[in-house]
Amino acid sequence: MFTGSGEAVAMARWEEVLDEIVRTRRRALVGYAYLLTGNLCEAEDLVQDALFRTFRRGRAATDFELAESYVRRAIVTTFVDGTRRTTRWRGVRHLVTSPDRTDRVEPVVEARVDVLAALAVLTPRERACVVLRYFSDLTIRDVADRLSISEGTVKRYLSDANAKLATRLGPIRAADDDLTVTPSGTTATPAQGGAR
């Protein structure tokens, strides 16, 4: 029950914002989540969970751009947290279940499959850093803020991820990046003046 018309207006506004995000940005959000999960069904579930987390109290999400950024942050957080739980479950599920069938990936565009396979070898944190840095085009500092880790840790995750991706996809051109992976696998930043 509402105590005043201000609360009713705020509730109507967050419902409008939620409706607008679902109508206009759902596909982009699912694509974003898909880069993290590598599975369309899991990506859709991840977006649904993120929308719920963002709008469950109907507060603070009355601005469209701000609400979308909250949803994107919730997607990454939910992915990282969920991966921890899944990893734990995989370690003990053999005690209570029978072996699962392996899922087959239907043939798709070859490059897309290669990228998905390469992303699959990354740890959840490496994958989150790669998606935030290269897909969301965030700076190292912004990635660190989003994941609540230090900039040096982000650079380390990106360096490790780039090395893993390079072995699967070939050399990575990082001319405009502030993190360069050299052919020998050492990492250098422009401030260091090159590989050592």
TIRO-2110 file (N, C-alpha, C; in Angstrom, 1 decimal):
// TIRO-2110
0.8, -1.2, 0.0, N, 1, A
0.0, 0.0, 0.0, CA, 1, A
0.9, 1.2, 0.0, C, 1, A
0.5, 2.2, -0.7, N, 2, A
1.3, 3.5, -0.9, CA, 2, A
0.8, 4.5, 0.2, C, 2, A
1.8, 5.2, 0.7, N, 3, A
1.5, 6.3, 1.6, CA, 3, A
1.4, 7.6, 0.9, C, 3, A
1.7, 7.7, -0.3, N, 4, A
1.6, 9.0, -1.0, CA, 4, A
1.7, 8.8, -2.5, C, 4, A
1.3, 9.9, -3.2, N, 5, A
1.4, 9.8, -4.7, CA, 5, A
2.8, 9.7, -5.2, C, 5, A
3.8, 10.3, -4.4, N, 6, A
5.2, 10.2, -4.9, CA, 6, A
5.7, 8.8, -5.0, C, 6, A
5.3, 7.9, -4.1, N, 7, A
5.7, 6.5, -4.2, CA, 7, A
5.1, 5.9, -5.4, C, 7, A
3.8, 6.2, -5.7, N, 8, A
3.1, 5.6, -6.9, CA, 8, A
3.8, 6.1, -8.1, C, 8, A
4.2, 7.3, -8.2, N, 9, A
4.9, 7.8, -9.4, CA, 9, A
6.2, 7.1, -9.6, C, 9, A
7.0, 7.0, -8.5, N, 10, A
8.3, 6.3, -8.6, CA, 10, A
8.1, 4.9, -9.0, C, 10, A
7.1, 4.2, -8.5, N, 11, A
6.9, 2.8, -8.9, CA, 11, A
6.5, 2.7, -10.4, C, 11, A
5.7, 3.6, -10.8, N, 12, A
5.3, 3.6, -12.2, CA, 12, A
6.5, 3.9, -13.1, C, 12, A
7.4, 4.8, -12.6, N, 13, A
8.6, 5.1, -13.4, CA, 13, A
9.6, 3.9, -13.6, C, 13, A
9.8, 3.2, -12.5, N, 14, A
10.8, 2.1, -12.6, CA, 14, A
10.1, 1.0, -13.4, C, 14, A
8.8, 0.8, -13.4, N, 15, A
8.2, -0.2, -14.2, CA, 15, A
8.3, 0.2, -15.7, C, 15, A
8.2, 1.5, -16.0, N, 16, A
8.4, 2.0, -17.4, CA, 16, A
9.8, 1.7, -17.9, C, 16, A
10.8, 2.0, -17.0, N, 17, A
12.2, 1.8, -17.3, CA, 17, A
12.5, 0.3, -17.6, C, 17, A
12.0, -0.5, -16.7, N, 18, A
12.1, -2.0, -16.9, CA, 18, A
11.5, -2.4, -18.2, C, 18, A
10.3, -2.0, -18.5, N, 19, A
9.6, -2.3, -19.7, CA, 19, A
10.5, -1.8, -20.9, C, 19, A
11.0, -0.6, -20.9, N, 20, A
11.8, -0.1, -22.0, CA, 20, A
13.1, -0.9, -22.2, C, 20, A
13.7, -1.3, -21.1, N, 21, A
15.0, -2.1, -21.2, CA, 21, A
14.7, -3.4, -21.8, C, 21, A
13.6, -4.1, -21.4, N, 22, A
13.3, -5.4, -21.9, CA, 22, A
12.9, -5.3, -23.4, C, 22, A
12.2, -4.2, -23.8, N, 23, A
11.7, -4.1, -25.2, CA, 23, A
12.9, -3.7, -26.1, C, 23, A
13.7, -2.8, -25.6, N, 24, A
14.7, -2.2, -26.5, CA, 24, A
16.1, -2.7, -26.4, C, 24, A
16.5, -3.2, -25.2, N, 25, A
17.9, -3.6, -25.0, CA, 25, A
18.0, -5.1, -24.6, C, 25, A
17.0, -5.9, -24.6, N, 26, A
17.0, -7.3, -24.2, CA, 26, A
18.0, -8.1, -25.1, C, 26, A
17.9, -7.9, -26.4, N, 27, A
18.8, -8.6, -27.3, CA, 27, A
20.3, -8.3, -27.0, C, 27, A
20.6, -7.0, -26.8, N, 28, A
21.9, -6.6, -26.6, CA, 28, A
22.4, -7.1, -25.2, C, 28, A
21.6, -7.1, -24.2, N, 29, A
21.9, -7.7, -22.9, CA, 29, A
22.2, -9.2, -23.0, C, 29, A
21.3, -9.9, -23.7, N, 30, A
21.5, -11.3, -23.9, CA, 30, A
22.8, -11.6, -24.7, C, 30, A
23.1, -10.8, -25.7, N, 31, A
24.4, -10.9, -26.4, CA, 31, A
25.6, -10.7, -25.5, C, 31, A
25.5, -9.7, -24.6, N, 32, A
26.5, -9.4, -23.6, CA, 32, A
26.7, -10.6, -22.7, C, 32, A
25.6, -11.2, -22.2, N, 33, A
25.7, -12.3, -21.3, CA, 33, A
26.2, -13.5, -22.0, C, 33, A
25.9, -13.7, -23.3, N, 34, A
26.3, -14.8, -24.1, CA, 34, A
27.8, -14.8, -24.2, C, 34, A
28.4, -13.7, -24.3, N, 35, A
29.9, -13.6, -24.4, CA, 35, A
30.5, -14.1, -23.1, C, 35, A
29.8, -14.0, -22.0, N, 36, A
30.3, -14.5, -20.8, CA, 36, A
30.0, -16.0, -20.6, C, 36, A
28.8, -16.5, -21.0, N, 37, A
28.5, -17.9, -20.7, CA, 37, A
28.8, -18.8, -21.9, C, 37, A
28.7, -18.3, -23.1, N, 38, A
28.9, -19.2, -24.3, CA, 38, A
27.7, -20.1, -24.5, C, 38, A
26.6, -19.8, -23.9, N, 39, A
25.4, -20.6, -24.0, CA, 39, A
24.2, -19.7, -24.0, C, 39, A
23.3, -19.8, -25.0, N, 40, A
22.2, -18.9, -25.2, CA, 40, A
21.2, -19.0, -24.0, C, 40, A
20.9, -20.3, -23.6, N, 41, A
19.9, -20.5, -22.5, CA, 41, A
20.4, -19.9, -21.2, C, 41, A
21.7, -20.1, -21.0, N, 42, A
22.3, -19.6, -19.8, CA, 42, A
22.4, -18.1, -19.8, C, 42, A
22.6, -17.5, -21.0, N, 43, A
22.7, -16.1, -21.1, CA, 43, A
21.3, -15.5, -20.9, C, 43, A
20.3, -16.1, -21.4, N, 44, A
18.9, -15.6, -21.1, CA, 44, A
18.6, -15.6, -19.6, C, 44, A
19.0, -16.7, -19.0, N, 45, A
18.7, -16.9, -17.6, CA, 45, A
19.5, -15.8, -16.8, C, 45, A
20.8, -15.6, -17.2, N, 46, A
21.6, -14.6, -16.6, CA, 46, A
21.0, -13.2, -16.7, C, 46, A
20.5, -12.8, -17.8, N, 47, A
19.8, -11.5, -18.0, CA, 47, A
18.6, -11.4, -17.1, C, 47, A
17.8, -12.5, -17.1, N, 48, A
16.6, -12.5, -16.2, CA, 48, A
17.0, -12.3, -14.8, C, 48, A
18.0, -13.0, -14.3, N, 49, A
18.5, -12.9, -12.9, CA, 49, A
19.0, -11.4, -12.7, C, 49, A
19.7, -10.9, -13.6, N, 50, A
20.2, -9.5, -13.5, CA, 50, A
19.1, -8.5, -13.4, C, 50, A
18.1, -8.7, -14.3, N, 51, A
16.9, -7.8, -14.2, CA, 51, A
16.2, -7.9, -12.9, C, 51, A
16.1, -9.1, -12.4, N, 52, A
15.4, -9.3, -11.1, CA, 52, A
16.2, -8.6, -10.0, C, 52, A
17.5, -8.8, -10.0, N, 53, A
18.4, -8.2, -9.0, CA, 53, A
18.3, -6.6, -9.0, C, 53, A
18.3, -6.1, -10.3, N, 54, A
18.3, -4.7, -10.4, CA, 54, A
16.9, -4.0, -10.0, C, 54, A
15.9, -4.7, -10.4, N, 55, A
14.5, -4.1, -10.2, CA, 55, A
13.7, -4.7, -9.1, C, 55, A
14.3, -5.6, -8.3, N, 56, A
13.4, -6.3, -7.3, CA, 56, A
12.9, -5.4, -6.2, C, 56, A
13.5, -4.3, -5.9, N, 57, A
13.0, -3.3, -4.9, CA, 57, A
12.4, -2.1, -5.6, C, 57, A
12.6, -1.9, -6.9, N, 58, A
12.0, -0.8, -7.6, CA, 58, A
12.6, 0.5, -7.2, C, 58, A
13.8, 0.5, -6.8, N, 59, A
14.5, 1.7, -6.3, CA, 59, A
15.7, 2.0, -7.3, C, 59, A
16.0, 3.3, -7.3, N, 60, A
17.2, 3.8, -8.0, CA, 60, A
17.3, 3.5, -9.4, C, 60, A
16.4, 2.8, -10.0, N, 61, A
16.4, 2.4, -11.4, CA, 61, A
15.4, 3.2, -12.2, C, 61, A
15.4, 4.5, -12.0, N, 62, A
14.4, 5.3, -12.7, CA, 62, A
14.9, 6.0, -13.9, C, 62, A
16.2, 5.9, -14.2, N, 63, A
16.9, 6.5, -15.3, CA, 63, A
17.3, 5.3, -16.2, C, 63, A
17.0, 5.4, -17.5, N, 64, A
17.2, 4.3, -18.4, CA, 64, A
18.7, 3.9, -18.5, C, 64, A
19.6, 4.9, -18.8, N, 65, A
21.0, 4.6, -19.0, CA, 65, A
21.6, 4.0, -17.7, C, 65, A
21.2, 4.6, -16.6, N, 66, A
21.7, 4.2, -15.3, CA, 66, A
21.2, 2.7, -15.0, C, 66, A
20.0, 2.5, -15.3, N, 67, A
19.4, 1.2, -15.0, CA, 67, A
20.1, 0.1, -15.9, C, 67, A
20.3, 0.5, -17.2, N, 68, A
21.0, -0.5, -18.0, CA, 68, A
22.4, -0.8, -17.5, C, 68, A
23.1, 0.2, -17.0, N, 69, A
24.4, -0.1, -16.5, CA, 69, A
24.4, -0.9, -15.2, C, 69, A
23.3, -0.7, -14.4, N, 70, A
23.1, -1.6, -13.3, CA, 70, A
22.9, -3.0, -13.7, C, 70, A
22.1, -3.2, -14.7, N, 71, A
21.8, -4.6, -15.2, CA, 71, A
23.1, -5.2, -15.8, C, 71, A
23.9, -4.5, -16.5, N, 72, A
25.1, -5.0, -17.1, CA, 72, A
26.1, -5.4, -15.9, C, 72, A
26.1, -4.6, -14.9, N, 73, A
27.0, -4.9, -13.8, CA, 73, A
26.5, -6.2, -13.1, C, 73, A
25.2, -6.3, -12.9, N, 74, A
24.5, -7.4, -12.3, CA, 74, A
24.8, -8.7, -13.1, C, 74, A
24.8, -8.6, -14.4, N, 75, A
25.1, -9.7, -15.3, CA, 75, A
26.5, -10.3, -15.0, C, 75, A
27.5, -9.4, -14.9, N, 76, A
28.9, -9.8, -14.7, CA, 76, A
29.0, -10.4, -13.3, C, 76, A
28.4, -9.7, -12.3, N, 77, A
28.5, -10.2, -10.9, CA, 77, A
27.8, -11.6, -10.7, C, 77, A
26.6, -11.7, -11.3, N, 78, A
25.9, -13.0, -11.3, CA, 78, A
26.7, -14.1, -12.0, C, 78, A
27.3, -13.7, -13.1, N, 79, A
28.1, -14.7, -13.8, CA, 79, A
29.2, -15.2, -13.0, C, 79, A
30.0, -14.3, -12.4, N, 80, A
31.2, -14.7, -11.6, CA, 80, A
30.7, -15.5, -10.4, C, 80, A
29.7, -15.0, -9.7, N, 81, A
29.2, -15.7, -8.5, CA, 81, A
28.6, -17.1, -8.9, C, 81, A
27.9, -17.2, -9.9, N, 82, A
27.3, -18.4, -10.4, CA, 82, A
28.3, -19.4, -10.8, C, 82, A
29.4, -19.0, -11.4, N, 83, A
30.5, -19.9, -11.8, CA, 83, A
31.2, -20.5, -10.6, C, 83, A
31.3, -19.7, -9.6, N, 84, A
31.8, -20.3, -8.3, CA, 84, A
31.0, -21.4, -7.8, C, 84, A
29.7, -21.2, -7.8, N, 85, A
28.7, -22.3, -7.3, CA, 85, A
28.8, -23.5, -8.2, C, 85, A
28.8, -23.2, -9.6, N, 86, A
28.8, -24.3, -10.5, CA, 86, A
30.1, -25.1, -10.4, C, 86, A
31.2, -24.5, -10.2, N, 87, A
32.5, -25.2, -10.0, CA, 87, A
32.4, -26.1, -8.8, C, 87, A
31.9, -25.6, -7.7, N, 88, A
31.7, -26.3, -6.5, CA, 88, A
30.8, -27.5, -6.7, C, 88, A
29.7, -27.3, -7.4, N, 89, A
28.7, -28.4, -7.7, CA, 89, A
29.4, -29.5, -8.6, C, 89, A
30.1, -29.1, -9.6, N, 90, A
30.8, -30.1, -10.4, CA, 90, A
31.7, -31.0, -9.6, C, 90, A
32.3, -30.4, -8.6, N, 91, A
33.2, -31.2, -7.7, CA, 91, A
32.5, -32.3, -6.9, C, 91, A
31.2, -32.1, -6.6, N, 92, A
30.5, -33.0, -5.8, CA, 92, A
29.3, -33.7, -6.4, C, 92, A
28.9, -33.3, -7.6, N, 93, A
27.7, -33.9, -8.2, CA, 93, A
27.8, -35.3, -8.5, C, 93, A
29.0, -35.8, -8.8, N, 94, A
29.2, -37.2, -9.1, CA, 94, A
28.8, -38.1, -7.9, C, 94, A
28.7, -37.5, -6.7, N, 95, A
28.3, -38.2, -5.5, CA, 95, A
26.8, -38.5, -5.5, C, 95, A
26.0, -37.7, -6.2, N, 96, A
24.6, -37.8, -6.1, CA, 96, A
23.8, -37.9, -7.5, C, 96, A
24.5, -37.9, -8.6, N, 97, A
23.9, -38.0, -9.9, CA, 97, A
24.6, -38.9, -10.8, C, 97, A
24.0, -39.3, -11.9, N, 98, A
24.6, -40.1, -12.9, CA, 98, A
25.3, -39.2, -13.9, C, 98, A
26.2, -39.8, -14.7, N, 99, A
27.0, -38.9, -15.6, CA, 99, A
26.0, -38.3, -16.7, C, 99, A
26.3, -37.1, -17.0, N, 100, A
25.5, -36.4, -18.1, CA, 100, A
26.0, -36.7, -19.5, C, 100, A
25.1, -36.6, -20.4, N, 101, A
25.5, -36.7, -21.8, CA, 101, A
26.2, -35.4, -22.2, C, 101, A
27.1, -35.5, -23.1, N, 102, A
27.8, -34.3, -23.5, CA, 102, A
26.9, -33.6, -24.6, C, 102, A
26.8, -32.2, -24.4, N, 103, A
26.0, -31.5, -25.4, CA, 103, A
26.8, -31.3, -26.6, C, 103, A
26.2, -31.3, -27.8, N, 104, A
26.8, -31.1, -29.1, CA, 104, A
26.5, -29.7, -29.5, C, 104, A
27.5, -29.0, -30.1, N, 105, A
27.2, -27.7, -30.7, CA, 105, A
27.0, -27.9, -32.1, C, 105, A
25.9, -27.4, -32.6, N, 106, A
25.5, -27.5, -34.0, CA, 106, A
26.5, -26.7, -34.8, C, 106, A
26.8, -27.1, -36.0, N, 107, A
27.8, -26.3, -36.8, CA, 107, A
27.3, -24.9, -37.1, C, 107, A
28.1, -24.0, -36.8, N, 108, A
27.8, -22.5, -37.0, CA, 108, A
29.0, -22.0, -37.8, C, 108, A
29.0, -20.7, -37.9, N, 109, A
30.1, -20.0, -38.6, CA, 109, A
31.4, -20.4, -37.9, C, 109, A
32.4, -20.8, -38.7, N, 110, A
33.6, -21.3, -38.1, CA, 110, A
34.3, -20.4, -37.1, C, 110, A
34.4, -19.1, -37.5, N, 111, A
35.1, -18.1, -36.6, CA, 111, A
34.4, -18.0, -35.3, C, 111, A
33.1, -18.0, -35.3, N, 112, A
32.3, -17.8, -34.1, CA, 112, A
32.6, -19.0, -33.2, C, 112, A
32.6, -20.2, -33.7, N, 113, A
32.9, -21.4, -32.9, CA, 113, A
34.3, -21.3, -32.4, C, 113, A
35.2, -20.9, -33.2, N, 114, A
36.6, -20.7, -32.7, CA, 114, A
36.7, -19.8, -31.5, C, 114, A
36.0, -18.6, -31.6, N, 115, A
36.1, -17.6, -30.6, CA, 115, A
35.4, -18.2, -29.3, C, 115, A
34.2, -18.8, -29.5, N, 116, A
33.6, -19.4, -28.3, CA, 116, A
34.4, -20.5, -27.6, C, 116, A
35.0, -21.3, -28.4, N, 117, A
35.9, -22.4, -27.9, CA, 117, A
37.1, -21.7, -27.1, C, 117, A
37.6, -20.7, -27.7, N, 118, A
38.8, -20.0, -27.1, CA, 118, A
38.3, -19.3, -25.8, C, 118, A
37.2, -18.7, -25.8, N, 119, A
36.7, -18.0, -24.5, CA, 119, A
36.4, -19.1, -23.5, C, 119, A
36.0, -20.3, -23.9, N, 120, A
35.6, -21.3, -22.9, CA, 120, A
36.8, -21.8, -22.1, C, 120, A
38.0, -21.6, -22.6, N, 121, A
39.2, -22.0, -21.8, CA, 121, A
39.6, -21.0, -20.7, C, 121, A
39.0, -19.8, -20.8, N, 122, A
39.4, -18.8, -19.8, CA, 122, A
38.7, -19.0, -18.5, C, 122, A
39.3, -18.6, -17.4, N, 123, A
38.6, -18.7, -16.1, CA, 123, A
37.5, -17.6, -16.1, C, 123, A
36.6, -17.7, -15.2, N, 124, A
35.5, -16.7, -15.1, CA, 124, A
36.0, -15.3, -15.0, C, 124, A
37.0, -15.1, -14.2, N, 125, A
37.5, -13.7, -14.0, CA, 125, A
38.2, -13.2, -15.3, C, 125, A
39.0, -14.1, -15.9, N, 126, A
39.6, -13.7, -17.2, CA, 126, A
38.6, -13.4, -18.2, C, 126, A
37.6, -14.2, -18.3, N, 127, A
36.5, -14.0, -19.3, CA, 127, A
35.8, -12.7, -19.0, C, 127, A
35.5, -12.4, -17.8, N, 128, A
34.8, -11.2, -17.4, CA, 128, A
35.6, -10.0, -17.8, C, 128, A
36.9, -10.1, -17.5, N, 129, A
37.8, -9.0, -17.8, CA, 129, A
37.9, -8.8, -19.3, C, 129, A
38.0, -9.8, -20.1, N, 130, A
38.0, -9.7, -21.6, CA, 130, A
36.7, -9.1, -22.1, C, 130, A
35.6, -9.6, -21.6, N, 131, A
34.3, -9.0, -22.1, CA, 131, A
34.2, -7.6, -21.7, C, 131, A
34.5, -7.2, -20.5, N, 132, A
34.4, -5.8, -20.1, CA, 132, A
35.4, -4.9, -20.8, C, 132, A
36.6, -5.4, -21.0, N, 133, A
37.6, -4.6, -21.7, CA, 133, A
37.4, -4.4, -23.2, C, 133, A
37.2, -5.5, -23.9, N, 134, A
37.1, -5.5, -25.3, CA, 134, A
35.7, -5.4, -25.9, C, 134, A
34.7, -5.9, -25.3, N, 135, A
33.4, -5.8, -25.8, CA, 135, A
32.7, -4.6, -25.3, C, 135, A
32.8, -4.3, -24.0, N, 136, A
32.2, -3.1, -23.4, CA, 136, A
33.1, -1.9, -23.6, C, 136, A
34.3, -2.1, -24.0, N, 137, A
35.3, -1.0, -24.3, CA, 137, A
35.6, -0.2, -23.1, C, 137, A
35.7, -0.8, -21.9, N, 138, A
36.0, -0.1, -20.7, CA, 138, A
37.5, 0.0, -20.6, C, 138, A
37.9, 1.0, -19.8, N, 139, A
39.4, 1.2, -19.5, CA, 139, A
39.7, 0.1, -18.4, C, 139, A
41.0, -0.1, -18.2, N, 140, A
41.5, -1.0, -17.2, CA, 140, A
40.9, -0.6, -15.9, C, 140, A
41.0, 0.7, -15.6, N, 141, A
40.5, 1.2, -14.3, CA, 141, A
39.0, 0.9, -14.1, C, 141, A
38.2, 1.1, -15.2, N, 142, A
36.8, 0.8, -15.1, CA, 142, A
36.5, -0.6, -14.9, C, 142, A
37.3, -1.5, -15.6, N, 143, A
37.1, -2.9, -15.4, CA, 143, A
37.4, -3.3, -13.9, C, 143, A
38.5, -2.7, -13.4, N, 144, A
38.8, -3.0, -12.0, CA, 144, A
37.7, -2.5, -11.1, C, 144, A
37.2, -1.4, -11.3, N, 145, A
36.0, -0.9, -10.5, CA, 145, A
34.8, -1.8, -10.6, C, 145, A
34.5, -2.2, -11.8, N, 146, A
33.3, -3.1, -12.0, CA, 146, A
33.5, -4.4, -11.2, C, 146, A
34.7, -4.9, -11.2, N, 147, A
34.9, -6.3, -10.6, CA, 147, A
35.5, -6.2, -9.2, C, 147, A
35.6, -4.9, -8.7, N, 148, A
36.2, -4.7, -7.4, CA, 148, A
37.5, -5.4, -7.1, C, 148, A
38.4, -5.2, -8.1, N, 149, A
39.8, -5.8, -8.0, CA, 149, A
40.7, -4.7, -8.4, C, 149, A
42.0, -4.9, -8.2, N, 150, A
43.0, -3.8, -8.5, CA, 150, A
43.3, -3.8, -10.0, C, 150, A
43.8, -2.7, -10.5, N, 151, A
44.1, -2.5, -11.9, CA, 151, A
45.2, -3.5, -12.3, C, 151, A
46.2, -3.8, -11.4, N, 152, A
47.2, -4.7, -11.7, CA, 152, A
46.7, -6.1, -11.9, C, 152, A
45.6, -6.5, -11.1, N, 153, A
45.0, -7.8, -11.2, CA, 153, A
44.3, -7.9, -12.5, C, 153, A
43.6, -6.8, -12.9, N, 154, A
42.9, -6.8, -14.2, CA, 154, A
44.0, -7.0, -15.4, C, 154, A
45.1, -6.3, -15.3, N, 155, A
46.1, -6.4, -16.3, CA, 155, A
46.6, -7.9, -16.3, C, 155, A
46.8, -8.5, -15.2, N, 156, A
47.3, -9.8, -15.1, CA, 156, A
46.2, -10.8, -15.8, C, 156, A
44.9, -10.6, -15.4, N, 157, A
43.9, -11.5, -16.0, CA, 157, A
43.9, -11.3, -17.5, C, 157, A
44.0, -10.0, -18.0, N, 158, A
44.0, -9.8, -19.4, CA, 158, A
45.2, -10.3, -20.1, C, 158, A
46.3, -10.2, -19.5, N, 159, A
47.5, -10.8, -20.1, CA, 159, A
47.4, -12.3, -20.2, C, 159, A
47.0, -12.9, -19.1, N, 160, A
46.8, -14.4, -19.1, CA, 160, A
45.8, -14.8, -20.2, C, 160, A
44.7, -14.1, -20.2, N, 161, A
43.6, -14.4, -21.2, CA, 161, A
44.1, -14.2, -22.6, C, 161, A
44.8, -13.1, -22.9, N, 162, A
45.3, -12.8, -24.2, CA, 162, A
46.3, -13.9, -24.7, C, 162, A
47.1, -14.4, -23.7, N, 163, A
48.1, -15.4, -24.1, CA, 163, A
47.3, -16.7, -24.4, C, 163, A
46.3, -17.0, -23.6, N, 164, A
45.5, -18.2, -23.9, CA, 164, A
44.7, -18.1, -25.2, C, 164, A
44.1, -16.9, -25.5, N, 165, A
43.4, -16.7, -26.7, CA, 165, A
44.3, -16.7, -27.9, C, 165, A
45.6, -16.2, -27.8, N, 166, A
46.5, -16.2, -28.9, CA, 166, A
46.9, -17.6, -29.3, C, 166, A
47.0, -18.5, -28.3, N, 167, A
47.3, -19.9, -28.7, CA, 167, A
46.2, -20.5, -29.4, C, 167, A
45.0, -20.1, -29.2, N, 168, A
43.8, -20.7, -29.9, CA, 168, A
43.5, -19.9, -31.2, C, 168, A
43.6, -18.6, -31.2, N, 169, A
43.1, -17.8, -32.3, CA, 169, A
44.2, -17.2, -33.1, C, 169, A
45.5, -17.3, -32.7, N, 170, A
46.6, -16.6, -33.4, CA, 170, A
47.0, -15.3, -32.6, C, 170, A
48.0, -14.7, -33.1, N, 171, A
48.5, -13.5, -32.5, CA, 171, A
47.4, -12.4, -32.4, C, 171, A
47.5, -11.7, -31.3, N, 172, A
46.5, -10.6, -31.0, CA, 172, A
47.2, -9.3, -31.3, C, 172, A
46.5, -8.5, -32.1, N, 173, A
47.0, -7.1, -32.4, CA, 173, A
46.4, -6.2, -31.4, C, 173, A
47.3, -5.6, -30.6, N, 174, A
46.8, -4.7, -29.5, CA, 174, A
47.5, -3.3, -29.7, C, 174, A
47.5, -2.8, -30.9, N, 175, A
48.2, -1.5, -31.1, CA, 175, A
47.6, -0.4, -30.4, C, 175, A
46.3, -0.3, -30.2, N, 176, A
45.7, 0.8, -29.5, CA, 176, A
45.4, 0.5, -28.1, C, 176, A
45.9, -0.6, -27.5, N, 177, A
45.6, -1.0, -26.2, CA, 177, A
46.7, -0.6, -25.2, C, 177, A
46.3, -0.5, -24.0, N, 178, A
47.3, -0.2, -23.0, CA, 178, A
47.9, -1.4, -22.4, C, 178, A
47.7, -2.5, -23.0, N, 179, A
48.3, -3.8, -22.6, CA, 179, A
48.7, -4.5, -23.8, C, 179, A
50.0, -4.8, -24.0, N, 180, A
50.5, -5.4, -25.2, CA, 180, A
51.1, -6.8, -24.8, C, 180, A
50.7, -7.8, -25.6, N, 181, A
51.2, -9.1, -25.4, CA, 181, A
52.3, -9.3, -26.5, C, 181, A
53.5, -9.5, -26.1, N, 182, A
54.6, -9.7, -27.0, CA, 182, A
54.7, -11.1, -27.5, C, 182, A
55.3, -11.4, -28.6, N, 183, A
55.4, -12.8, -29.1, CA, 183, A
56.0, -13.8, -28.1, C, 183, A
56.9, -13.4, -27.3, N, 184, A
57.5, -14.3, -26.3, CA, 184, A
56.6, -14.6, -25.1, C, 184, A
55.4, -13.8, -25.1, N, 185, A
54.5, -14.1, -24.0, CA, 185, A
54.7, -13.1, -22.8, C, 185, A
55.7, -12.3, -22.8, N, 186, A
55.9, -11.3, -21.8, CA, 186, A
55.0, -10.1, -22.0, C, 186, A
54.6, -9.5, -20.9, N, 187, A
53.7, -8.4, -21.0, CA, 187, A
54.4, -7.1, -20.8, C, 187, A
54.0, -6.0, -21.5, N, 188, A
54.6, -4.7, -21.3, CA, 188, A
53.5, -3.7, -21.4, C, 188, A
53.6, -2.6, -20.7, N, 189, A
52.7, -1.5, -20.8, CA, 189, A
53.5, -0.3, -21.3, C, 189, A
52.8, 0.6, -22.0, N, 190, A
53.6, 1.8, -22.5, CA, 190, A
54.5, 2.5, -21.4, C, 190, A
54.0, 2.5, -20.2, N, 191, A
54.8, 3.2, -19.1, CA, 191, A
56.1, 2.4, -18.9, C, 191, A
56.1, 1.1, -19.1, N, 192, A
57.3, 0.4, -18.9, CA, 192, A
58.3, 0.5, -20.0, C, 192, A
57.8, 1.0, -21.1, N, 193, A
58.7, 1.2, -22.3, CA, 193, A
59.0, -0.1, -23.1, C, 193, A
58.2, -1.1, -23.0, N, 194, A
58.4, -2.3, -23.8, CA, 194, A
58.7, -3.5, -23.0, C, 194, A
58.9, -4.6, -23.7, N, 195, A
59.1, -5.9, -23.0, CA, 195, A
60.5, -5.9, -22.4, C, 195, A
60.7, -6.6, -21.3, N, 196, A
62.0, -6.7, -20.7, CA, 196, A
62.4, -8.2, -20.7, C, 196, A
END
